[in-house]
Amino acid sequence: MIMKINLPEKVNHIITRLNEAGFEAYAVGGCVRDSILGREPQDWDITTSAEPFQVKEIFRRCVDTGIEHGTVTVLIKDESFEVTTFRIDGKYKDGRHPESVEFTKSLEEDLKRRDFTVNAMAYSQGTGLVDLFEGQKDLENRVIRAVGDPVDRFNEDALRIMRAVRFAAQLNCEIEEKTALAAKHLASNLEKISAERIRDELTKLLISPHPDFLQTAFELGITAVVLPEFDVMMATPQNNPHHRYNVGEHTIHAVCNIDRDKYDDFDLTVLRYSMLFHDIGKPECRTTDEKGIDHFAGHPKVSRDIADRIMKRLRFDNRTRNAVLSVVLYHDMRPHLSVPGLRKLINIMGEETSRLFVDVQTADVMAQSDYEREAKINRLSTTAEYYERIMSNKDPLFIRDLDISGQDLMQAGVAEGPLIGEILNHLLNLVLERPELNERGRLLALAAEYSPEVALKADELSSRNGPSAIVY
């Protein structure tokens, strides 16, 4: 059966224009792979026998995005498409980049340099599928296999070692034996790869449908290079009735318990990294009592500090890093099981962390043993109900939600900045217990009780304006 791929109109337009000018052109790489799998490609890359200057002669709107490597970006209306000349890469002396690039008229030579068979297929409507390395067969058999000699491919670019695991996780494939052996043998070469590229591959693995392939990364020696803290977790037992796995195995299960279909990209990234790091401080905190039971007192803060170092090392953006660190720090908190108790916890954790709190603890509990699981889940269910009640009622949770401001307190006679903050915090604590107190007159009366300065000014305002109708 001949493989038929429906190319987007603009992609087919580019290929047709290049063909009409006498050049070969094909959609290539991941877009072909995803199309065969019935998935909608995120990007469409095109490879051609035309050299960059020839592509630019054919298309009026182009951008030189990587012209030294043969790539120009063709702009059609509001979309952009990378068009790259068939090429042969020179030697890779740094394990990252070819020292030189040679343009070629051979599609086969271009496909030979690619990483895995599933990414080394090309397609055009005129020619059909070009699959010189049996990538379609490997897709059917769920196998990730290097093109040619895997040692050569990994020596060219060590990041391909992580990409092998990442593609296996995304596509739910096994890594072919020779490819896996080469990856394990050359894993130390990942030290040559930039932190940003390591971070991006690790993220794609974690947010994939199968983050449990982190176990494969561990077995191939990848985490020993890029995330050695994880290897320490894999060597740390949890002899405790609440647990059935060592710290690393528990972590993998907890990561997998975050449902990827429930969240947007940012929340999914935050949650899966939070579960990766939530117990990363346990090896440092582990103690064993006289009965042989392990305890991990203080591990949330230690985990937060270790996660901070890792995320700085991998050069995460501040928004993601701060969100993950907050979740890790508070992941093990147990609020007093009441609506006021949860209001106080939300105030401590902040909005972004608190909205993820129940999901984080559920993922954690479901990766533990069955010991007291029913009670834990019931508690979390009640917590979720209270959270929804608090949010639907729009209960005041932060100082900004108070029906009184620092300016109001200054007008009421509080002149010192620190005292203003102290009073606002006092009022917030009262309102967290009893939201009905959040009314300006009541809050002013409560402030008067707390501070004689406020009381004096309040009396002055009362005598001037008549008696207040609000009494606390």
Secondary structure, DSSP 8 states (H G I E B T S, - for coil): --------HHHHHHHHHHHHTT--EEEETHHHHHHHTT---S--EEEESS-HHHHHHH-SSEEEEEGGGTEEEEEETTEEEEEEE-EEE---SSSSS-S-EEE-S-HHHHHHTSSBGGG--EEETTTEEE-TT-HHHHHHHTEE-BSS-HHHHHHH-THHHHHHHHHHHHHT-EE-HHHHHHHHHHGGGGGGS-HHHHHHHHHHHHTSS-GGGHHHHHHTTSHHHH-HHHHHHHT----STT-SS-HHHHHHHHHHTS-GGGS-HHHHHHHHHHHHHTTTTHHHH-EE-TTS-EE-TTHHHHHHHHHHHHHHHTT--HHHHHHHHHHHHHTT----SSHHHHHHHHHHH-HHHHTTHHHHHHHHHTTS-STTHHHHHHHHHHHHHHHHHHHHTT---SGGGSS--HHHHHHTT---HHHHHHHHHHHHHHHHH-GGG-SHHHHHHHHHHH-HHHHHHHHHHHHHH---S---
